[in-house]
Amino acid sequence: MNQHDLENMSLDELKELQKKVTKAINTFEDRQKQTALAALDEKARELGFSLAELTGGGRKGRKPSVPKYRNPDDPTMTWTGKGRQPAWFKKALEKGKSPEDMAI
């Protein structure tokens, strides 16, 4: 570790040292996590596994929702029935169509 003679440092040197110390403090936990993950990964490999296999392989993505309704005027426009109603769906309802009329 470097020894610093703080009394003989200029203001700019002290500020630069302060930035380095702040950065080291902020990244300390991240470095500790990386070290722990590396140790766990090595132990898993010793036992014939990958860390992902033992922890469930991470997050699984959601499956896309299946469309339930189709725009009668433009069949390429669909809606799953979840979330806000699209403008074309609202207009069709105003014109007297029922949701069942637009069901796929």
JOMO-V98846 format. One record per run of one state. SS is the DSSP state (helix for helix, strand for strand, loop for the rest). FROM is the first residue (numbers start at 0). TO is the last residue. If there is no record, write none. Layout:
SS;FROM;TO  SS;FROM;TO
This chain:
loop;0;4  helix;5;7  loop;8;9  helix;10;45  loop;46;49  helix;50;54  loop;55;67  strand;68;69  loop;70;76  strand;77;78  loop;79;85  helix;86;93  loop;94;97  helix;98;101  strand;102;102  loop;103;103
